[in-house]
Each structure stands twice: as C-alpha cells, then as structure tokens.
Amino acid sequence: MNAKEGAKRVEENNSPTDRFAVKARLNLNDLLRRRSEEKQVDKKANLIIVSSVTAIAAVVLLILSF
C-alpha cells in the first residue's frame, strides 16, 4: 500500500463525520418566509381542487336533471 492509497482511505473514513459537522445557524426569518410561500402555493392548489370539484358536481347535477 502506497501513501496515496493510505491518504484516500483516511479521507474516506472521515466523510461520515463530515456529515454531522456543525453547520451555520438556522435563519428563522428565512424559514418563516419559506413557510409563507408554501402557504400561498397550498392556497392556490386548494382553490383549484375546490373549483374543479364544484364544476364536476354542477355537471353531474345538470346531467341528472335531464
């Protein structure tokens, strides 16, 4: 085993510890901003779902009435 192979093995052994390294602190404002963006997307999706269900119900009632 030469020095390069030994160095590669040492680097490979350190990679799992790098995964648990302390990272920068969480930015609460960033989290709140992302959550408000998610809420807006959810509202749009819910509006599309409710309007499509209403349209389908209207069509079914229209067909059953004739």
C-alpha positions in Angstrom: 0.0 0.0 0.0 1.5 3.3 -1.0 0.9 6.7 0.6 -1.8 7.8 -1.9 -4.0 4.8 -1.2 -3.5 5.3 2.6 -4.5 9.0 2.2 -7.6 8.1 0.2 -8.7 5.6 2.9 -8.2 8.2 5.6 -10.3 10.7 3.6 -13.0 8.1 3.1 -13.1 7.3 6.8 -13.6 11.0 7.7 -16.5 11.5 5.3 -19.2 10.2 7.7 -18.0 12.6 10.4 -18.2 15.5 8.0 -21.9 14.7 7.5 -22.5 15.5 11.2 -20.4 18.6 11.3 -21.9 21.7 12.8 -23.4 23.9 10.1 -24.4 27.6 10.1 -27.3 28.5 12.4 -30.8 28.4 11.1 -32.2 31.7 10.0 -35.7 31.9 11.4 -36.7 34.7 9.0 -35.8 32.5 6.1 -37.8 29.7 7.5 -40.8 31.9 8.0 -40.6 33.3 4.5 -40.4 29.8 3.0 -43.4 28.8 5.1 -45.5 31.8 3.9 -44.5 30.9 0.3 -45.6 27.3 0.9 -48.9 28.6 2.3 -49.6 30.6 -0.9 -48.9 27.6 -3.1 -51.2 25.4 -0.9 -54.0 28.0 -1.1 -53.7 28.0 -4.9 -53.8 24.2 -5.1 -56.8 24.1 -2.7 -58.6 26.7 -4.8 -58.0 24.6 -8.0 -59.2 21.4 -6.3 -62.4 23.0 -4.8 -63.3 24.7 -8.1 -62.8 21.6 -10.1 -64.9 19.5 -7.6 -67.6 22.2 -7.8 -67.6 22.2 -11.6 -67.8 18.4 -11.7 -70.7 18.4 -9.2 -72.5 21.0 -11.3 -72.0 19.0 -14.5 -73.3 15.8 -12.8 -76.3 17.6 -11.4 -77.0 19.1 -14.8 -76.8 15.7 -16.4 -79.1 14.0 -13.8 -81.7 16.8 -14.1 -82.4 16.0 -17.7 
